[in-house]
Amino acid sequence: MREITGYILDSTTGQVIIFANDISESNLQRIERYGSNYIEERNESYVFNTKRQRDFISLRIFLKKQKATKNAKTYKEALISIVGTMTDTYTIRNYRKWA
């Protein structure tokens, strides 16, 4: 599971970057095991170049699957509505940017 923490929408380049924190059970257990000294959060980012059809379709499918985007009329509204939600990023795992 991931918690969506933010996004960047760059209309000039067509890039959409979605930021998320890893809140999976294994990560929470790791935090519990190391105690309060373990502060590292597992931040992830997913990058889409919406000028490429495959990226655009994948982003569209991901957004349509989110319950929070039900009443969104634009992609910007959909991105705003998913911030703060918990979701499974399995469908967009290929777009993860490794640091």
C-alpha positions as CSV (number, residue, x, y, z in Angstrom):
1,M,0.0,0.0,0.0
2,R,1.1,3.5,-0.7
3,E,-0.1,6.9,0.5
4,I,-0.2,9.5,-2.2
5,T,1.5,12.6,-0.8
6,G,1.6,14.9,-3.8
7,Y,2.0,15.5,-7.5
8,I,3.6,17.8,-10.0
9,L,1.9,18.5,-13.3
10,D,4.1,20.2,-15.9
11,S,2.0,21.2,-18.8
12,T,4.9,22.3,-21.0
13,T,6.7,19.0,-21.0
14,G,3.6,16.8,-20.4
15,Q,5.1,15.2,-17.3
16,V,3.1,14.1,-14.4
17,I,5.0,13.0,-11.3
18,I,3.1,11.3,-8.4
19,F,4.7,11.1,-5.0
20,A,3.9,8.3,-2.5
21,N,5.1,6.9,0.8
22,D,5.4,3.2,1.4
23,I,2.9,2.2,4.2
24,S,3.1,-1.5,3.5
25,E,2.9,-3.9,6.4
26,S,6.6,-4.9,6.0
27,N,7.8,-1.2,6.1
28,L,5.6,-0.5,9.2
29,Q,7.1,-3.6,10.9
30,R,10.6,-2.4,10.1
31,I,9.8,1.0,11.7
32,E,8.4,-0.8,14.7
33,R,11.5,-3.1,15.0
34,Y,14.0,-0.2,14.9
35,G,12.0,2.0,17.3
36,S,11.7,5.8,17.3
37,N,15.2,6.2,16.0
38,Y,14.2,4.8,12.6
39,I,12.7,7.8,10.9
40,E,13.5,7.0,7.3
41,E,10.4,7.1,5.1
42,R,10.3,5.2,1.9
43,N,9.4,7.9,-0.6
44,E,8.6,6.9,-4.1
45,S,7.8,8.8,-7.2
46,Y,6.1,7.7,-10.4
47,V,6.8,9.6,-13.6
48,F,4.5,9.7,-16.6
49,N,5.2,11.5,-19.9
50,T,1.7,12.1,-21.1
51,K,2.8,13.0,-24.6
52,R,3.5,9.2,-25.0
53,Q,0.3,7.3,-25.6
54,R,1.3,4.3,-23.4
55,D,2.1,6.6,-20.4
56,F,-1.1,8.6,-20.9
57,I,-3.3,5.5,-21.0
58,S,-1.6,4.0,-17.9
59,L,-2.1,7.2,-15.9
60,R,-5.7,7.4,-17.1
61,I,-6.4,3.8,-16.0
62,F,-4.8,4.4,-12.7
63,L,-6.8,7.5,-12.0
64,K,-10.1,6.0,-13.1
65,K,-9.6,3.1,-10.7
66,Q,-9.3,5.5,-7.7
67,K,-12.6,6.0,-5.8
68,A,-11.6,9.5,-4.9
69,T,-11.6,10.6,-8.5
70,K,-15.2,9.7,-9.1
71,N,-16.5,13.3,-9.4
72,A,-13.4,14.8,-11.1
73,K,-14.0,16.5,-14.4
74,T,-10.4,17.2,-15.4
75,Y,-7.1,15.4,-14.9
76,K,-6.0,18.1,-12.5
77,E,-9.0,17.6,-10.3
78,A,-8.4,13.9,-10.3
79,L,-4.8,14.4,-9.3
80,I,-5.8,16.8,-6.5
81,S,-8.4,14.3,-5.2
82,I,-6.0,11.4,-4.8
83,V,-3.6,13.3,-2.6
84,G,-3.8,11.9,0.9
85,T,-5.4,8.6,-0.2
86,M,-4.1,5.1,0.3
87,T,-3.8,3.0,-2.8
88,D,-2.1,0.1,-4.4
89,T,0.4,1.2,-7.0
90,Y,0.7,-2.2,-8.6
91,T,-0.7,-1.0,-11.9
92,I,1.8,1.8,-12.3
93,R,4.9,0.0,-10.9
94,N,6.6,0.3,-14.3
95,Y,6.7,4.0,-13.9
96,R,8.5,4.1,-10.6
97,K,11.5,6.3,-10.6
98,W,14.4,4.7,-8.7
99,A,16.6,7.2,-6.8
